[in-house]
Amino acid sequence: MAEPIPPVTLPPAKDPLQEGEWLRAALQQWLDTEFLPEPANQQISRRAAQIFVRQRMEGENDLGSLAIAIVTEMQEFDFSKSFYSEFAVANAVSDLLLDSLGIDRCCGQ
């Protein structure tokens, strides 16, 4: 039987606003590179970073919980002018955070 994937816990936030600005810039770059640079990408990255910062300020360090919060709260965002969805955004945020921690995300490792 396959072993469950252990949770990924981020270090406690030292400067959530700085983390949020890093995430906003990194996510916007990812969005612009993945398909096309479009104005909606700025709004998407800004909103995702706001959610992330608020969650971190509330003490959330679990990556899975952060991703679920982004999916849940981004459901209110109008993605009609974008190639993306709340799930793509949450997955991208997770990947960016894993990369920043030096965690290999290939193949469930």
C-alpha positions in Angstrom: 0.0 0.0 0.0 1.2 3.5 -0.8 2.4 5.7 2.0 0.5 8.9 2.5 2.3 12.1 1.5 3.4 13.9 4.7 2.2 17.4 5.1 4.4 20.3 4.1 4.8 22.9 6.8 6.2 26.4 6.1 8.5 28.0 8.6 6.6 30.5 10.8 6.1 33.8 9.0 8.7 36.4 9.9 7.4 39.1 7.5 4.1 38.1 5.9 3.9 41.2 3.9 7.3 40.6 2.3 6.3 37.0 1.7 3.2 38.2 0.0 5.0 40.6 -2.2 7.4 37.8 -3.3 4.5 35.5 -4.0 2.6 38.2 -5.9 5.6 38.8 -8.2 6.5 35.2 -8.6 2.9 34.2 -9.3 2.4 37.0 -11.9 5.6 35.9 -13.6 4.4 32.3 -13.7 1.0 33.3 -15.0 2.5 35.5 -17.7 4.9 32.8 -18.8 2.6 29.9 -18.7 0.2 31.2 -21.3 0.0 34.9 -22.2 0.7 38.1 -20.3 -2.8 39.6 -19.7 -4.2 42.3 -17.4 -6.1 39.7 -15.4 -2.8 38.1 -14.2 -2.0 41.2 -12.1 -5.4 41.0 -10.4 -5.1 37.2 -9.9 -1.6 37.4 -8.4 -2.6 40.4 -6.2 -5.7 38.6 -4.9 -3.9 35.3 -4.3 -1.1 37.1 -2.4 -3.7 38.9 -0.2 -5.3 35.6 0.8 -1.9 34.1 1.5 -0.8 37.0 3.6 -3.9 37.0 5.7 -3.7 33.2 6.2 0.0 33.6 7.3 -0.8 36.4 9.6 -3.5 34.2 11.2 -0.8 31.6 11.8 -1.4 29.2 9.0 1.8 27.3 8.1 0.4 24.1 6.4 0.8 24.3 2.7 -2.3 22.1 2.0 -4.5 24.4 4.2 -3.1 27.5 2.4 -3.9 26.0 -1.0 -7.5 25.1 0.1 -7.9 28.7 1.4 -6.8 30.1 -2.0 -9.1 27.7 -3.9 -12.0 28.6 -1.7 -11.6 32.4 -1.7 -10.6 32.6 -5.4 -13.9 31.0 -6.3 -15.4 34.6 -6.0 -12.9 35.9 -8.5 -14.1 36.4 -12.1 -11.8 34.2 -14.2 -13.8 34.9 -17.4 -11.0 37.0 -18.9 -8.3 34.5 -18.0 -6.9 31.1 -19.0 -6.8 30.1 -15.4 -9.1 28.9 -12.6 -8.8 29.0 -8.8 -7.4 25.4 -8.9 -4.6 26.4 -11.3 -3.7 29.4 -9.1 -3.6 27.4 -5.9 -1.5 24.7 -7.6 0.9 27.3 -8.9 1.2 28.9 -5.5 1.9 25.5 -4.0 4.6 24.8 -6.6 6.2 28.2 -6.1 6.3 27.7 -2.3 7.7 24.2 -2.7 10.4 25.5 -5.1 11.3 28.3 -2.6 11.8 25.7 0.1 14.0 23.5 -2.1 11.5 20.7 -2.1 11.4 18.5 -5.2 7.8 18.3 -6.3 8.4 15.8 -9.1 6.5 12.5 -8.9 5.2 13.0 -5.4 8.7 13.0 -3.9 
